[in-house]
Amino acid sequence: MSSKLYRFIAPVAVGATVAAGAGVLGAATASAETTTTPFNNACLATPSSSLAGGPQTQVQAASVTVDAPTTVAPGEEFVVTISPPPISVPNDLGSGASLANISRLKIDVAMPENAQFLGAEVVAGTSAGITGVAPNVLVVNEQGNVDPNGQIIRLSGNNQTIGNGPNSSKNSEGGIKANASGSTTSFQLPQVKARLKAGATGDISMKLRTAGNAGQFGNDANFLTFLPRANAPIIGTVWAPTQCSPRDTSGGPLNSGAGPLATIQIQRQAVATVTYLDGPSAVTNGGEFTLNATVAPTPDSGQVQFTRDGENVGAPVDLVNGKASLTETLGTDGDYSYEAKFLGAEFYNQSSGSKTVTVTSQDIQTTTSVTGPDHDAYREQPVNLTAKVEPGVSGGTVTFEVDGTAAGTAAVMDDGAAVLPHTFTTNGTHRVIARYSGTAGVSPSVSLQYPVSVTEAPAADVATTITVDPVASTAKGSPVTLTARLAPADARGTVQFKLGDVLLGGPVRVDANGVATLTTFFQNPGEFVVTAEFTADAGFIDSAANPVNVTVTGDPDTIPGPDSGSLGSLSGLFGSLGG
């Protein structure tokens, strides 16, 4: 009997079939390729009775077929379906011994690298001839314990195995079981669908579990283990816990069955880009001006070729943080058509943006606009009045008038913005206008009226004040953190930071200490003002911070520094990320 007891082991040791399809989850299916990997599978069975012979080794030809997409996109979700083959086992083991059943079946697959495991499930209706504990899929660690961070995908009957797990036994039935029937016992383990999400780069390789202890011959951690039970004359019940691993001999190294059974390449697709070109619309003859190109989404590299009236202006300019700049001085009046051509880069398509710049010896004609709080102001609560002079000029001052009376004067910064803190002392609708003084070569202008409705704050609400920490001189393109502080510190709500009249990012919720921070970077050198507006939750009153000056240093022709954030949708000297 000892020479024949092993008959029932070999058929079980045939490899599983793995099929994968991308785009299941609602997208189109990616093209798939079928790969069959043949290898030898070496199994060790250890009978529970010495009368049945000692440990027995047998090597059988096996193969694994993988149907998988050849490529997936970064972040793409796809499904891998593992389909074990039908298994047939002769019940007559010779010498009067017969198979009673096979139980505690498990198959382990290594968690693939460069992919996120989203979950797995047994496919209903795909099994046959099995009983016992219903098959399920678990993620386990090297010790076979259920672990959400484990690196092994296990098909079993609720982790009831011969070993390498908390519910193991080598001399009792459990888990998935196939009972002997007739002259041949035939059964089919169920299919398993595992949902994966591709990482950013690299390859995704499907492999059987062979790392660590699983790579040793005759180890309970082997990818395939099970527990046959036989009835033999005189001996009675014989258990034969069996472990199988891909190798050509019991003492040989792992073979091709331990290698990639299928390799799925994560392949980034080229994305469409948009190039924005921003800068002044009108400049004085002989005056220096800067045009800024911004490519979105931000490429990893690439160049921009600037043109004027269809002719290249200098050599292509390297992108840094998705931006490139051109500084010009023109001595002839007229309209000039500029274009910024992004020349494309790996995974990023070409695009271009254009702008017309008027050069004139006459005074540049300006327009001035004025804005106030986005909603009603409260009496005796500070707000900011903001004027913007177009085209993007700098220098001069803006005088703000409230109901015909001068309320104060603010300097026009290098983004054309001027900000004045103001507190309304009476309720009602007030009319605000802004008068720009003009500078040499730049004409003055006056805004339209801007109405501000002022009401009384709810008596029960708590008044607040907000201040912005001083901002040290910073190099353009370098990260800078803006900090706003609320008083009282338990005030709740959000803070919106602004650069002149432009939003910096989105609203930032105040933390438990009454502090809100935003890390960003500035694109061009110059003098600017940063403000912050507090929008209160119920029980508190809105407030606005006084402007804080910020000096940005650096050469206007390039944008050094790492990619440290975004200013949102900026215009003029700060480019445009949003059109």
C-alpha positions in Angstrom: 0.0 0.0 0.0 2.8 2.4 0.8 3.7 2.6 -2.9 0.2 3.3 -4.0 -1.3 5.5 -1.3 0.1 8.5 -3.1 -2.1 8.0 -6.2 -4.7 10.5 -5.1 -2.2 13.3 -4.5 -1.0 13.9 -8.1 -4.2 14.9 -9.7 -4.9 17.6 -7.1 -1.5 19.2 -7.7 -2.4 20.4 -11.2 -2.1 24.2 -11.5 -4.9 26.6 -11.4 -6.1 28.7 -14.3 -6.0 32.5 -13.8 -8.1 34.8 -16.0 -8.0 38.6 -15.8 -9.9 41.3 -17.4 -9.5 45.1 -17.1 -12.3 47.7 -17.2 -14.8 45.3 -15.6 -16.4 47.8 -13.1 -18.1 49.8 -15.8 -15.3 50.5 -18.2 -14.3 49.0 -21.5 -12.4 45.7 -21.4 -8.7 46.0 -22.1 -7.2 43.7 -24.7 -6.1 40.4 -23.1 -3.4 37.9 -23.8 -3.5 34.2 -22.7 -0.3 32.8 -21.3 0.3 29.2 -20.2 3.2 28.5 -17.9 4.1 24.7 -17.7 6.1 23.6 -14.7 6.6 20.6 -12.5 4.9 20.5 -9.1 6.5 18.5 -6.3 4.3 17.3 -3.5 5.2 15.7 -0.1 2.6 13.5 1.6 3.2 12.3 5.1 1.0 9.3 6.1 -0.1 9.3 9.7 0.8 5.6 10.1 4.2 4.2 9.5 2.4 1.0 8.2 1.4 3.1 5.2 5.0 4.0 4.6 7.1 7.0 5.3 6.9 10.5 3.7 6.3 10.1 0.0 7.3 12.5 -2.8 5.9 12.7 -6.3 6.5 15.2 -9.1 3.8 15.8 -11.6 3.6 18.1 -14.7 1.4 21.1 -14.0 0.6 24.3 -15.8 -1.1 27.7 -15.0 -3.0 29.6 -17.7 -3.3 33.3 -17.2 -5.7 35.4 -19.2 -4.8 39.0 -18.4 -4.6 42.4 -20.0 -1.2 43.2 -21.4 -1.5 46.8 -20.2 -3.5 48.9 -17.8 -3.6 52.6 -17.2 -2.4 54.0 -13.8 -5.2 53.9 -11.4 -7.3 51.6 -13.6 -9.4 49.0 -11.8 -9.4 45.5 -13.2 -10.5 42.0 -12.1 -8.4 38.9 -11.9 -10.4 35.6 -12.0 -8.7 32.6 -10.6 -10.2 29.4 -12.0 -8.9 26.1 -10.5 -9.2 23.2 -13.0 -11.6 20.2 -12.5 -10.0 17.5 -10.4 -10.5 13.8 -10.6 -9.1 11.3 -8.1 -9.3 7.5 -8.4 -10.9 6.1 -5.2 -9.1 2.7 -5.4 -5.6 3.3 -3.9 -4.5 -0.3 -4.3 -3.8 -3.0 -1.7 -7.4 -2.7 -0.6 -7.1 0.9 0.5 -9.7 3.4 -0.7 -10.0 7.2 -0.6 -12.6 8.5 1.9 -12.3 12.2 1.2 -10.0 15.2 0.7 -10.4 18.2 3.0 -8.7 21.3 4.2 -7.9 22.4 0.7 -6.2 25.8 0.2 -4.6 27.6 -2.6 -2.5 30.7 -2.0 -1.6 33.4 -4.5 0.9 36.2 -3.8 -0.5 39.7 -3.5 0.9 41.4 -6.7 3.2 44.4 -6.3 2.3 47.8 -7.9 -1.4 47.2 -7.4 -3.9 47.9 -4.7 -6.0 45.0 -3.6 -9.7 46.1 -3.5 -11.3 42.9 -2.5 -12.2 39.4 -3.7 -15.1 37.1 -3.7 -16.0 33.5 -4.7 -18.0 33.4 -7.9 -21.3 31.7 -7.1 -22.2 28.6 -9.1 -18.7 27.8 -10.3 -17.9 24.9 -7.9 -19.0 21.3 -8.0 -18.7 18.2 -5.9 -17.5 19.9 -2.8 -19.0 20.2 0.7 -17.9 21.2 4.2 -17.2 24.8 4.9 -18.2 27.2 2.2 -15.2 28.4 0.2 -14.2 32.0 0.8 -11.3 34.4 0.0 -9.2 35.9 2.8 -6.2 38.1 2.9 -3.6 36.6 5.3 -0.1 37.3 6.5 2.9 35.0 6.4 1.7 33.2 9.5 -1.7 32.5 7.8 -3.6 34.8 10.1 -6.2 37.1 8.6 -4.6 40.5 8.2 -5.9 43.4 6.1 -2.2 44.3 5.4 -1.3 40.7 4.5 0.4 39.8 1.2 -1.3 36.6 0.5 -4.7 35.9 -1.2 -6.1 32.6 0.2 -8.9 30.4 -1.2 -10.0 28.0 1.6 -12.9 27.0 3.8 -12.7 29.9 6.3 -8.9 29.3 6.7 -9.3 25.7 7.9 -6.1 24.2 6.6 -3.5 21.5 7.5 -1.1 24.3 8.8 0.0 27.9 8.4 -3.1 29.2 10.0 -5.0 29.5 13.3 -7.5 26.7 12.4 -5.2 23.9 11.3 -5.1 20.2 11.8 -3.4 17.2 10.2 -5.7 14.5 11.6 -9.3 15.9 11.4 -11.5 17.0 8.6 -12.3 20.6 8.0 -12.6 23.4 5.5 -13.4 22.6 1.9 -14.1 18.9 1.5 -14.7 16.5 -1.4 -16.2 13.2 -0.4 -15.3 10.0 -2.3 -18.0 8.8 -4.7 -18.1 5.8 -7.1 -14.9 4.7 -8.7 -13.6 8.3 -9.2 -14.1 11.4 -7.1 -14.4 14.5 -9.2 -14.8 18.0 -7.9 -14.3 21.6 -9.0 -13.1 24.4 -6.7 -14.8 27.7 -7.3 -13.6 30.6 -9.3 -12.3 33.6 -7.4 -12.6 37.2 -8.5 -10.0 39.6 -7.1 -10.4 43.3 -7.8 -7.2 45.2 -8.2 -6.3 48.8 -8.9 -3.1 49.5 -10.9 -0.4 51.7 -9.3 1.3 54.6 -10.9 4.2 52.8 -12.7 5.9 49.4 -13.1 4.6 45.9 -13.8 2.0 43.8 -12.0 3.0 40.2 -11.9 0.7 37.4 -10.9 2.5 34.7 -9.0 1.8 31.7 -6.8 2.8 32.0 -3.2 6.5 30.9 -3.1 8.2 33.6 -0.9 9.7 32.8 2.4 8.7 29.5 4.0 6.4 28.9 1.1 9.5 28.3 -1.1 10.6 25.4 1.0 9.8 21.9 0.0 7.1 20.2 2.1 6.1 23.3 4.1 2.6 24.1 5.3 3.0 27.5 3.7 3.3 26.0 0.2 0.8 27.5 -2.3 -1.2 24.2 -2.4 -2.0 22.1 0.6 -4.7 19.6 1.5 -5.6 16.6 3.7 -6.5 13.2 2.1 -8.1 10.6 4.4 -8.0 6.9 3.3 -9.4 3.7 4.7 -6.9 0.8 4.7 -7.2 -2.8 5.8 -5.8 -3.5 9.3 -4.5 0.1 9.6 -7.9 1.7 9.5 -7.9 5.5 9.0 -4.8 7.0 7.4 -4.3 10.8 7.1 -1.8 12.1 4.6 -1.3 15.9 4.9 0.2 17.1 1.6 2.2 20.2 0.6 3.0 21.1 -3.0 5.5 23.6 -4.5 6.7 24.3 -8.0 10.0 22.5 -8.3 11.5 19.6 -10.4 12.8 17.5 -7.5 12.3 17.5 -3.8 15.7 18.9 -3.2 15.8 21.2 -6.3 15.2 25.0 -6.5 11.9 26.6 -7.4 11.2 26.4 -11.1 9.3 28.6 -13.5 6.1 28.0 -11.7 7.4 30.4 -9.0 8.0 33.1 -11.6 5.6 35.6 -13.1 2.6 33.7 -14.6 1.5 36.9 -16.3 2.9 40.4 -16.4 0.6 43.4 -16.8 2.4 46.6 -17.7 1.1 49.8 -16.2 1.2 52.1 -19.1 0.5 55.8 -18.8 -1.6 57.2 -21.6 -0.8 60.5 -23.2 -3.1 63.2 -21.7 -4.5 66.3 -23.4 -3.0 69.5 -22.1 -4.1 73.2 -22.1 -1.6 76.0 -22.3 -2.6 79.4 -20.9 -0.7 82.6 -21.8 -1.1 85.5 -19.4 0.4 88.9 -19.0 -0.4 92.6 -19.6 -2.7 93.4 -22.5 -1.2 96.8 -23.1 2.4 98.1 -22.4 4.2 101.4 -23.0 6.7 101.7 -25.8 10.1 100.8 -24.5 8.8 99.3 -21.3 9.6 95.8 -20.1 6.8 93.2 -19.7 6.6 89.5 -18.9 4.3 86.9 -20.4 3.7 83.7 -18.4 2.8 80.3 -19.9 1.2 77.7 -17.7 0.6 74.1 -18.9 -2.1 72.1 -17.2 -2.1 69.3 -16.1 1.5 69.9 -15.0 3.9 67.9 -17.1 6.9 66.2 -15.6 9.1 68.0 -18.1 8.9 69.7 -21.4 9.5 73.1 -23.1 7.6 76.0 -24.4 8.4 77.9 -27.6 7.2 81.5 -27.5 6.4 83.2 -30.8 5.6 86.8 -31.8 3.6 87.3 -34.9 4.4 83.7 -36.0 8.2 84.0 -35.5 10.1 82.2 -32.7 11.3 84.4 -29.9 14.5 82.9 -28.7 15.0 79.2 -27.9 12.4 77.0 -26.3 12.1 77.6 -22.5 12.2 74.7 -20.1 9.1 74.2 -18.0 9.5 74.3 -14.2 6.5 73.4 -12.2 4.5 73.6 -15.5 5.4 77.2 -16.1 7.7 79.2 -18.4 8.1 83.0 -18.9 9.2 85.4 -21.6 10.3 89.0 -20.8 10.2 91.5 -23.7 10.8 95.1 -24.5 9.3 96.5 -27.7 10.1 99.9 -29.3 7.4 100.1 -32.0 3.8 100.8 -31.4 1.2 98.3 -32.6 -0.6 95.1 -31.7 1.6 92.0 -31.3 0.2 88.4 -31.4 2.1 86.1 -28.9 1.7 82.4 -28.7 3.1 79.9 -26.2 3.5 76.5 -27.8 4.0 73.6 -25.4 6.1 71.2 -27.4 4.8 68.1 -25.6 6.5 65.6 -23.4 6.2 61.9 -22.5 2.6 61.2 -21.7 1.6 64.9 -22.3 0.3 66.1 -25.7 1.1 69.4 -27.3 -1.0 72.5 -26.8 -0.7 76.3 -27.2 -2.2 79.5 -25.8 -2.2 83.0 -27.3 -2.5 86.6 -26.3 -2.4 90.0 -28.0 -0.2 92.7 -26.5 -0.7 96.4 -27.5 2.4 98.6 -27.5 1.7 102.3 -27.4 3.6 105.6 -27.0 0.4 107.1 -25.6 -0.8 106.7 -22.1 -2.1 103.3 -21.5 -5.9 103.4 -20.9 -6.9 101.6 -17.8 -10.1 100.4 -16.2 -10.6 100.0 -12.5 -13.1 97.7 -10.8 -13.9 97.5 -7.1 -15.3 94.7 -4.9 -16.1 94.2 -1.3 -17.3 91.3 0.9 -19.1 88.5 -0.9 -22.1 88.9 1.4 -23.6 91.4 3.7 -21.2 93.2 6.0 -21.8 93.7 9.7 -21.6 97.1 11.3 -18.4 97.6 13.2 -16.9 94.5 11.7 -13.8 94.9 9.5 -14.0 94.0 5.8 -11.6 94.5 2.9 -12.3 96.7 -0.1 -10.4 95.6 -3.2 -9.7 97.4 -6.4 -8.1 95.9 -9.6 -6.6 98.0 -12.3 -6.5 96.6 -15.8 -4.4 95.9 -17.9 -2.0 94.5 -15.3 -0.3 97.8 -14.3 1.6 98.5 -11.1 2.4 101.7 -9.3 0.1 104.6 -8.4 -2.6 104.5 -5.8 -6.3 103.9 -5.5 -8.5 106.1 -3.4 -11.6 104.4 -2.1 -14.7 106.5 -1.5 -17.8 105.4 0.5 -20.9 107.3 -0.2 -18.9 110.1 -1.8 -16.4 110.5 1.1 -12.8 109.3 0.9 -12.3 106.3 3.1 -8.6 105.8 2.5 -5.9 105.2 -0.1 -4.0 102.0 -0.9 -1.0 101.4 -3.2 -1.4 99.5 -6.4 0.8 96.4 -6.1 2.6 94.5 -8.9 -0.5 92.5 -9.7 -2.6 95.6 -10.3 -4.5 95.1 -7.0 -5.0 97.5 -4.1 -6.6 96.5 -0.8 -8.0 98.8 1.9 -9.4 97.6 5.3 -12.6 99.4 6.2 -15.2 99.2 8.9 -18.7 100.4 8.2 -20.2 102.3 11.2 -23.8 102.6 10.0 -26.4 100.1 8.7 -27.9 100.4 5.2 -26.6 100.1 1.6 -23.3 102.0 1.0 -21.9 102.9 -2.4 -18.1 102.2 -2.9 -16.1 103.5 -5.8 -12.3 103.3 -6.5 -10.3 106.1 -8.1 -7.0 105.0 -9.7 -4.4 107.8 -9.8 -2.5 106.7 -12.8 1.3 106.9 -13.3 3.7 108.1 -16.0 2.4 106.6 -19.2 -0.7 105.1 -17.5 -4.0 106.9 -17.5 -6.2 107.2 -14.4 -9.6 105.6 -14.2 -12.6 105.3 -11.9 -14.7 102.3 -11.1 -18.4 101.8 -11.2 -20.2 101.9 -7.8 -20.2 98.7 -5.8 -23.0 98.4 -3.3 -22.3 97.0 0.2 -25.3 96.1 2.4 -24.5 96.6 6.1 -26.6 95.0 8.8 -26.4 94.4 12.5 -24.7 91.2 13.6 -26.9 88.8 15.6 -26.7 89.9 19.2 -25.9 86.4 20.5 -23.1 85.7 18.1 -19.4 86.2 19.2 -17.4 88.8 17.4 -14.1 87.6 15.9 -10.8 89.1 14.6 -8.4 87.5 12.2 -4.8 88.3 11.6 -2.3 87.0 9.0 1.3 86.3 10.2 4.0 88.4 8.6 5.3 86.7 5.4 9.1 86.8 5.1 10.7 87.7 1.7 10.4 84.5 -0.4 12.0 83.4 -3.7 9.5 82.7 -6.4 8.7 79.0 -6.9 9.7 78.2 -3.3 7.1 76.9 -0.9 5.7 79.4 1.6 3.2 78.7 4.4 0.5 81.4 5.1 -0.9 81.4 8.6 -4.1 83.0 9.9 -5.1 83.2 13.5 -8.5 83.7 15.0 -9.5 85.4 18.2 -11.2 84.0 20.2 -9.3 80.7 19.5 -12.4 78.6 19.8 -14.0 80.4 16.8 -15.2 77.9 14.2 -15.4 78.3 10.5 -13.2 78.6 7.4 -10.5 80.9 6.1 -10.0 82.0 2.5 -6.6 83.3 1.7 -6.2 85.9 -1.1 -3.4 87.4 -3.1 -4.7 90.8 -4.0 -8.1 90.0 -5.6 -7.3 86.3 -6.4 -8.2 83.3 -4.3 -5.4 81.2 -3.0 -6.6 77.6 -3.0 -9.9 76.9 -1.4 -11.4 77.6 2.1 -9.3 76.2 4.9 -11.0 75.0 8.1 -9.8 76.5 11.3 -8.2 74.0 13.7 -8.9 73.5 17.4 -6.4 76.3 18.2 -8.1 78.9 15.9 -5.3 78.6 13.3 -5.6 78.0 9.5 -2.6 77.4 7.3 -2.0 77.1 3.5 1.2 76.2 1.8 1.6 77.7 -1.7 4.2 79.3 -3.9 4.4 82.6 -5.9 5.2 82.6 -9.6 6.7 86.0 -10.2 8.8 88.5 -8.3 7.4 91.8 -7.0 5.5 93.4 -4.2 2.0 92.0 -3.3 -0.4 91.9 -0.5 -2.0 88.8 1.1 -5.3 88.9 3.0 -7.5 86.4 4.7 -11.3 86.4 5.2 -13.0 84.3 7.9 -16.5 82.8 7.2 -17.9 81.9 10.5 -20.0 78.9 11.6 -23.2 79.5 13.5 -22.6 81.4 16.7 -19.6 83.5 15.5 -19.3 86.6 13.3 -17.3 86.9 10.0 -14.2 89.0 9.9 -11.3 90.1 7.6 -7.6 90.4 8.1 -5.6 93.5 7.3 -3.4 93.1 4.2 0.1 91.8 4.8 2.8 92.8 2.3 4.9 90.1 0.7 8.1 90.5 -1.3 8.8 87.8 -3.9 12.4 87.7 -5.2 13.9 86.1 -8.3 14.6 86.5 -12.0 11.4 86.9 -14.0 12.7 84.7 -16.9 12.5 81.4 -15.1 10.7 79.8 -12.2 13.0 77.9 -9.9 12.1 75.6 -7.1 10.3 72.4 -6.6 6.6 71.8 -7.3 5.2 73.1 -4.0 1.6 73.8 -4.6 -0.7 75.8 -6.8 -2.2 79.3 -6.6 -5.4 78.2 -8.1 -6.7 80.3 -11.0 -4.3 83.2 -11.2 -4.0 85.9 -13.8 -1.6 88.7 -14.8 1.8 88.3 -13.2 0.7 85.0 -11.6 -0.3 83.1 -14.7 -3.5 81.2 -15.1 -4.3 77.7 -14.1 -7.9 77.9 -14.8 -8.4 79.9 -18.0 
